[in-house]
Amino acid sequence: MESIILVSILLYLLSTVGYFAYLFIQKDYLQRTGFFLLLIGFLFHTLTIVYGFIKGGHLPVSNMHETLSFAGWAIAGVFLGIQFKFNLKILGIFAAPILTGIMITVSQLPNEPAAATKIFKSFWLVSHVSVIFIGEAGFALACGLGILYLLQENEIKTKKHRFFFKRLPSLEMLDNIGYVCIVVGFAMLTLGLITGFVYAKAVWGRFWSWDPKEVWAGITWLFYAVLLHERLTVGWRGRRSAIMAIIGFVVLIFTFLGVNLFMEGHHETFTRF
Amino acid sequence: MLDIVLLGINHNTAPIELRECIAFSEDQSKSALHSLMRKTFIKEALLFSTCNRVEVLVVTDDSARAVAETKGFIAEFNKIPLEQFEGSLYVHEGNEAVRHVFRVAASLDSMIVGEPQILGQIKEAYRTAIEEKTSGVILNRLLHRTFFVAKKIRSETGIGDRAVSISYAAVELARKIFGVLEAKKVLLIGAGEMAELAVEHLIRGKVDQVWVANRTFENGVALAKQFNGQAIGFEEIPESLKTVDIIISSTGAPDYVIRPDQVKGVIRKRKNRPLFFIDIAVPRDIDPDINRLSNSYVYDIDDLKGIIDENIEDRQKEAIKGERIVDEAVIGFREWYESLDVVPTIIALRNKMTAIAEAELKKTLQASMISEQEAKAIRKMADSLINKILHDPTQFLKRNGMHENKSFYIDSVRKLFKLDDY
């Protein structure tokens, strides 16, 4: 088990190396190698999750080790999907190092199995958790695309075509794919909140209990809702949209980690260190 | 042994006045090739002539005489005294000639390093030589290697990657902003060679529509017709900003034609879709403050020139990698060229043996009383002796295993059997 995690760390790390080499040397085979390594890493990563599932008999999200691993797995999956659909060669420069970082953190966290309770076996919980994490992965990639957008926009605006100008794709492409990521993320987040409500009603007898995590999830949801609304009505795009995607992801990280570290609530147990 | 010789002039060695005197038109080059082939020492020939250079490539068994013959030919054909151009002429032989051909084709020797036309022009010249049957084993091989090397340099270095003309730089920028240019609308304000060229490049990028605004409406209509576009009135420009994406301006107006408040007014209506202004006019047409507005980008002529200068520098850096690929290719070609020499050596060896056998047979058959049948048997024996004796040396020379020392062995064989002095 540990060794499989190490294998996936190694593969993600090599993929990162491949993507960085591609950034500097601009040979297409480097990018393809990076993608291929990430794909294999993802398969090993999947193995660890399947293993956790079989061993625990439920979705492995009962402690920080498992939750973070699952979040990383979702990012890898969504990244592969986006890459497959749009063939955006450079996004790996963002995804691969993040995955490496997440998996290294995961390997350092203790994996103490939480007391198996019934609640993990609920269909609603499984959907709630998986859908939320896919949404978060979408937002993570949107943040990465936002960063790339700002880098490219800065070079075009200041008329200094240095490092990124020829290495990054067009503004329009970055903006459009970022938008797709946010739409996917938002749809999944919405679905995740709904399943969460249903689950909360079943377990605690009420949809909403002002738990800090719930409040922050609500704030995150509202933030992205505003972003999408403004884009559709007055066309918030480009620079502003990119900045919002980055801020949104910061809020999201706080919802995911910060709330557990600084506040208490009924999500605490699942993400305890 | 055959040698490759190249004579030429180019933009560095000769002024345009001289180059145009020596240039060969397409029709001329056919007859020129034939007159070259009629020269005693020229075995193969290729003629390559563009506005920046004239190169004559020949294969010969006596390079000094071939150079003289070729010089004479150029003078004779163009009716220009030799003294007038001899100083501008460069002569390369062997490896240097090969290197020169590779460098020219890869556009390392061009006025604008990395310009792509030259390879096509060389292919054209080669096709002519093939059609006129003036290209043989050596030039065929050399030219095929040349095309390979040029393509390799183009794909493995960034020599031709980035725009080095104003109009291309503008289009390259448009692609970095909009990605695909399809479905984008272009507004051309005023007229001017560079602006029109940029519009043509954009049309080639399949932009959706071209609008033309000109102070004189008739001129606008004429220009619009040329681009299959539509003319609009000068006063319609602010309104058109709601629709168009790329604006190319090149008027003689003393003041700004488009001001920031006009752009600000349309941003919301455009739903923040980006606007790209290309200002080729001096004095400028587009207020540079527009560049500060969100999703609006303004490039004036100096900005574009700055980009081009950077790009040219980049190309020169890439050219260094290209030179390395050329060096490798020259060595590769030389190896092939030397291997070619094995065959003449084997033939010379066999000829020598046959000559000795003939002489000895003659003596033997004259001296004694030998019947027809016996004579036949003896001749047969002599032939098979030659074959048996030459079998191993021939195999040795043809073998692939002695690559490094090939020239040494060939040299030894030639010395051992005294093949070079007749």
Interface residues (C-beta under 8 A of the other chain):
Chain A: Q26 Q152 I156 K157 K159 H161 F165 K166 P169 S170 L171 E172 M173 V234 G235 W236 R237 G238 R239 R240
Chain B: G158 D161 R162 L173 R175 K176 I177 F178 G179 V180 R268 R270 K271 N272 R273 P274 N291 S294 N295 Y297 Y299 D303 G306 I307 E310
